[in-house]
Amino acid sequence: MTREAPALLHILQADDMRGQLLRFGIAGGVSTLIYSAVYLPLTLFVLARQHAVYAVPPAFLVAVACGYVLHSRWSFKGLNDARRGWQQQMQFIAVQGSGMALNALVTWIGTAKFGLPGWVILIPAVALATIFTFILNRWLVFA
């Protein structure tokens, strides 16, 4: 275990795809916690099960604000830093918006069509959106 820590730190600091993916995963984990902190109280205490999809937009908005800072300054650090500005921010919002749409679709199918609780569908919805947005961020926004 002690030998693995330096290797993990080396990957974390690398500017290659492995480093970006690891940093993206950590930053995504933080964003997911923030997303969950907004989404779960809404689905557990405010909205009926079949309306859990309405908790997705506000949760995504809060998570996106945090996510842009983390991803632009850490996950994809060094990738086209000169291009930072409103255009990159708009591209990031568009990518996250498409991730939100995918997340909302999975949430709607799981809760409205299959009757699953909102917390059950959170894992597959976030996992699919994470994979999708990593690919788009890596090759479109921070390329």
DAQUI-V582498 format. One record per residue. N is the residue number from 0. RES is the residue in one small letter. D_LAST is the distance of its C-alpha to the last C-alpha in Angstrom with 2 decimals. Layout:
BEGIN
N|RES|D_LAST + N|RES|D_LAST
END
This chain:
BEGIN
0|m|34.38 + 1|t|34.45 + 2|r|32.81 + 3|e|29.90 + 4|a|28.98 + 5|p|27.99 + 6|a|25.91 + 7|l|24.11 + 8|l|23.61 + 9|h|22.25 + 10|i|19.64 + 11|l|18.87 + 12|q|18.32 + 13|a|16.28 + 14|d|12.67 + 15|d|12.45 + 16|m|11.80 + 17|r|15.31 + 18|g|14.95 + 19|q|11.91 + 20|l|13.93 + 21|l|17.05 + 22|r|15.84 + 23|f|14.35 + 24|g|17.80 + 25|i|19.70 + 26|a|17.98 + 27|g|18.35 + 28|g|21.93 + 29|v|22.58 + 30|s|21.19 + 31|t|23.32 + 32|l|26.32 + 33|i|25.89 + 34|y|25.51 + 35|s|28.60 + 36|a|30.54 + 37|v|30.36 + 38|y|30.56 + 39|l|33.40 + 40|p|35.97 + 41|l|35.50 + 42|t|36.05 + 43|l|38.85 + 44|f|40.82 + 45|v|39.95 + 46|l|39.01 + 47|a|40.94 + 48|r|39.37 + 49|q|38.83 + 50|h|36.95 + 51|a|34.48 + 52|v|31.64 + 53|y|32.39 + 54|a|31.22 + 55|v|27.64 + 56|p|26.50 + 57|p|27.86 + 58|a|26.58 + 59|f|23.02 + 60|l|23.20 + 61|v|24.28 + 62|a|21.78 + 63|v|18.79 + 64|a|19.94 + 65|c|20.03 + 66|g|16.85 + 67|y|14.66 + 68|v|16.26 + 69|l|16.03 + 70|h|12.43 + 71|s|11.12 + 72|r|13.75 + 73|w|14.17 + 74|s|12.24 + 75|f|8.80 + 76|k|10.75 + 77|g|9.91 + 78|l|6.12 + 79|n|6.31 + 80|d|9.54 + 81|a|11.13 + 82|r|9.43 + 83|r|11.14 + 84|g|13.88 + 85|w|15.42 + 86|q|12.95 + 87|q|10.19 + 88|q|13.22 + 89|m|14.41 + 90|q|11.36 + 91|f|11.68 + 92|i|15.37 + 93|a|15.11 + 94|v|13.26 + 95|q|15.84 + 96|g|18.49 + 97|s|17.95 + 98|g|18.19 + 99|m|21.28 + 100|a|22.74 + 101|l|22.43 + 102|n|23.94 + 103|a|26.66 + 104|l|27.51 + 105|v|27.99 + 106|t|29.94 + 107|w|32.09 + 108|i|32.90 + 109|g|33.77 + 110|t|35.82 + 111|a|37.32 + 112|k|37.86 + 113|f|38.53 + 114|g|39.94 + 115|l|37.97 + 116|p|37.78 + 117|g|34.60 + 118|w|34.01 + 119|v|34.21 + 120|i|31.43 + 121|l|29.09 + 122|i|27.96 + 123|p|27.01 + 124|a|25.49 + 125|v|23.20 + 126|a|22.39 + 127|l|21.33 + 128|a|19.27 + 129|t|17.52 + 130|i|16.59 + 131|f|15.50 + 132|t|13.33 + 133|f|11.66 + 134|i|10.63 + 135|l|9.48 + 136|n|7.71 + 137|r|5.92 + 138|w|5.09 + 139|l|5.52 + 140|v|5.78 + 141|f|3.82 + 142|a|0.00
END
